[in-house]
Amino acid sequence: MRFKLTFPKELADKPVFSEAILRFHKPFNIIEADVDAEKGIIVASVDLSESDLKDFIRFFEERGVRVELLAKLLEVDLERCISCGACVSLCPVEAITIAKDWSVVFDEERCVACGLCVNACPTHALKLSIR
Amino acid sequence: MSGDRGAETLRSYEEINEKIRRGDVVVLTADDYARLADERGWREASREVDVVTTGTFGAMCSSGAFLNFGHTEPPMKMHRCWLNDVPAYKGLAAVDAYIGATAMSETRPFEYGGGHVIEDLVAGREVELRAEAYGTDCYPRRYLETSITIYDLNQAILVNPRNAYQRYNAATNSTDRILYTYMGTLLPYYGNVTFSGSGVLSPLYKDLYLETIGIGTRIFLGGGIGYIIGEGTQHNPSIGMSTLMVRGDLRKMNPRYLRGASFYRYGTTLYVGVGIAIPLINENVAKTAALRDEDIYTDILDYGVPSRSRPSVRRVSYAELKSGRIVINDRSVKVSPLSSMKMAMEIASILKKWIEEGIFYLSRPIELLPNDTVFKPLEVRRREPRVSEVMRRDIPTIKADEDLRSAAKLLVDHGIDHLPVVDGYGRLVGIVTSWDIARALAYGRMKLEDIMTKRVITATDYEPIHSVVAKMERYNISGLPVVDSDNRVIGLITADDISRKFATRGAVP
């Protein structure tokens, strides 16, 4: 499951994310972190059961952190995609592959939002939903 | 092999067209024909098959369209004009223009360009036309802003000076930074490979000696019907890099097969769909039409070398490229096609269907394309100053195991800021600057090896000065060791040397 956390600046000196790791005893994979004077954003993924998920959301919301669950990180405009494959060799996690019939196939679940494919797409068919 | 180029010894164009009329012509796409020939031999396969269809769908920068807008009231001799802010060429009569694929929008450069204008026109979308003129007695109007669609135009004719390369080089990048090229994004340290061309489906490769392809050949172009009007620019048949010049009526084309595109930090272009039906008129044609991806080779060039003669990293077949991974320096590297194999197959299949349904007949070329032209480089005649004219030759070097103090002394005694570090054979292994010495003092490091820069940017003695200046800018450095082909230090060139040289001469290169 992927999620985006938005921290207000009042929490700048609080180790909220580390507390969550200790509390839920799960390995979190941080996909993107962006911190400036106004706010902090962390995009991460973790495997959680249904019941843990509710606790997880409550944990952050009680501390003033906004939680958004992300279905997919990469948006593909299949009308614009010409299945050229320019993106395929740039993907560091095999989220983009070429099928037997030469269609370019996107596995948004595996995407880590590195963004290399977005700029490389000649027809502007790709977009990251977190940016 | 068999007789004259273009000889119709297996079957004639008339025989094929008669079969199309009767509805019993045998057409295979080039990949299916190659498979059949692989199983039964090309000789037997060519007895059954009359025509082989090919296709390619790739970025073709030398593309564009002639447009005729018709006259306004009062009329205008457009001196400059823009379509959706993309400048079109106006060195033609009053309301004729040529919109080129790589011309970029003045308001959205690198994002939208001539290729997109062509796609928008073909899709029937409205395009903003803006024009300026100086006004004449016969053409008084001086300014125009309006919107047009393709249906308003008198003519909209795609005329592409260079399309459908027989094959193209693949690309990789040896440097330590990402390169953004017309071959797409190239990751550092040979991080990936990109290639273009459809291999087994490549129109010009399937008729390798250009025996059926010439002026007047009817083709699939952008979803409509087009014609070959000659060899393309940079046509280079001697090394298997022939090209085509083509034309077709834009109003009968389909935006699925003409797509505006842009390559990040390179610019805009147009993806063009081209398909050619190759009649198996003789054994040469029957044999080359059967070539498989395994038989078609190209070079992987290092785009990290900013030269027109980029070194080849290795030869590679289209079969290897299409497998998705190839080996460079013992490492498996991912490969990206840039032209769409899926669309290429679709185009070859559509062309096959057109012929089977009697919509598309084959035409004998009026004249075959030249097969002996070469592609010459442009030599720069104006004298460009080179490193050898500016570099210092009598410079000290130092070995990596010597101490900091000797390095400092050499810098001071020679009044220089850069000290190349060499091995026992005089080969460059690092560089130390006066700033490195200061830093070493500040942090208490005493060994040269610990403070020297090991990845040194170098120059060669025949390199033009402007290329060295570009390196100084890019890497934010002020001096480069000059090395020979064995990486031995033969001198040093610094920003000071360059400015001194051109200050006294009164001219900057």
Boltz contact constraints between the chains, C-beta under 6 A:
constraints:
  - contact:
      token1: [A, 82]
      token2: [B, 259]
      max_distance: 6.0
  - contact:
      token1: [A, 82]
      token2: [B, 340]
      max_distance: 6.0
  - contact:
      token1: [A, 83]
      token2: [B, 340]
      max_distance: 6.0
  - contact:
      token1: [A, 83]
      token2: [B, 342]
      max_distance: 6.0
  - contact:
      token1: [A, 84]
      token2: [B, 338]
      max_distance: 6.0
  - contact:
      token1: [A, 84]
      token2: [B, 340]
      max_distance: 6.0
  - contact:
      token1: [A, 85]
      token2: [B, 336]
      max_distance: 6.0
  - contact:
      token1: [A, 85]
      token2: [B, 337]
      max_distance: 6.0
  - contact:
      token1: [A, 86]
      token2: [B, 184]
      max_distance: 6.0
  - contact:
      token1: [A, 86]
      token2: [B, 336]
      max_distance: 6.0
  - contact:
      token1: [A, 86]
      token2: [B, 338]
      max_distance: 6.0
  - contact:
      token1: [A, 88]
      token2: [B, 336]
      max_distance: 6.0
  - contact:
      token1: [A, 89]
      token2: [B, 192]
      max_distance: 6.0
  - contact:
      token1: [A, 89]
      token2: [B, 334]
      max_distance: 6.0
  - contact:
      token1: [A, 89]
      token2: [B, 335]
      max_distance: 6.0
  - contact:
      token1: [A, 89]
      token2: [B, 336]
      max_distance: 6.0
  - contact:
      token1: [A, 90]
      token2: [B, 185]
      max_distance: 6.0
  - contact:
      token1: [A, 102]
      token2: [B, 341]
      max_distance: 6.0
  - contact:
      token1: [A, 102]
      token2: [B, 342]
      max_distance: 6.0
  - contact:
      token1: [A, 103]
      token2: [B, 342]
      max_distance: 6.0
  - contact:
      token1: [A, 119]
      token2: [B, 264]
      max_distance: 6.0
  - contact:
      token1: [A, 120]
      token2: [B, 184]
      max_distance: 6.0
  - contact:
      token1: [A, 120]
      token2: [B, 185]
      max_distance: 6.0
  - contact:
      token1: [A, 120]
      token2: [B, 264]
      max_distance: 6.0
  - contact:
      token1: [A, 122]
      token2: [B, 261]
      max_distance: 6.0
  - contact:
      token1: [A, 123]
      token2: [B, 261]
      max_distance: 6.0
